[in-house]
């Protein structure tokens, strides 16, 4: 299955979608298939300042707890309360309603150096 | 995202299960484990877990080491390396045992199958197979015992069928197998296949573990699944569900609850240690680690393995600290959100004084999550 072309991807299986100065972060189908049933989501609270490579929070499955990392600096603007309340949304709609967190960025430049959809898909090919 | 990246290592040198084609056909997520490529899951760990408790699952456990030990001194040799008594085992009996080092630490936990007075099979953990083979060779050499140690792991396949529907399915294939008592096995000849079937398992459910020639495994599985018809009550399940099932059943996993620095008495495996081996009957001999374990038994272990029930939804994981009144007192060895019980569970080592049921502790997640010591197992089938 092809990943959506409207966003960029990290090697650690997060996706980043920019609209203006807001960047939405989620995890890819490849990640949700590896984790399977996500049982818990905890993101850093609104207002948290993040540097590139910082953990923005954690997702848990039966098998494991995984940190989620941001590739860009910014401030947590919004946590997706729907996935906190119902973590299975991350499995059912990872590129849509299952997004995790939005951060407000000063410079979205680092996102340009991430993989596009076809590069990401070929990495997992 | 981290955590699972560690499983995405090189795959070219991994051993392939004889059932690899079956796994691929069933959409398995394959991962490297103990030198093998094996199914982690087939889509949903939680569904596989619940299906095992309610119906039944097939687990490929071909990575488990299968070491045939035979010859004139085979029994004497096994009584030297195993903490449990091997002398006097009935033919067709399986016995769980530890293999210890001189200081009483666990080199592995194993199942010994008794085929004849001088013919045994030792099933050990996949990750410990090379270590146990080397240990066996060393002990046999040092003590000049006439014993043939034959690693049959790669030439055979091993599967576990676990769950409440398993015995009735097997009843359609064999009238003998459902009459087996727990920890007994039989050898069935089906066409040209020789199949070892034991009433054992690692999930807390009734069921069997099956060992057969690698060449015939796929064919035998096909025959069995054909039997179960179009709406199979037995589905494949992966290693991840096997792990959460064994945790609920309070069963130790080597590398978590057991390692070379942990003695079986602290792990509450007293039943698997014949602490006075050889003392009333010298024919039994003494086992490696017995002196150390006798000293530990006499003084009483300073720590014990406990079950923890946690508040909240966050899951404890191996390596997290256990605290009591603000002091770090122990370490989590395994943990998961229990699919059957609906709350997080963990196993941990804590000082013996804090090991009784009802003791209030905490685990260092989200700034300290309350945890209560509970009896193991967490789950017992009704």
Interface residues (C-beta under 8 A of the other chain):
Chain A: X12 X13 X14 X27 X31 X33 X34 X35 X36 X37 X39 X40 X42 X59 X60 X61 X62 X63 X64 X65 X66 X67 X68 X69
Chain B: X1 X2 X3 X4 X5 X7 X29 X40 X41 X43 X44 X45 X46 X47 X49 X240 X241 X243 X244 X313 X314 X315 X317 X336 X337 X339 X366
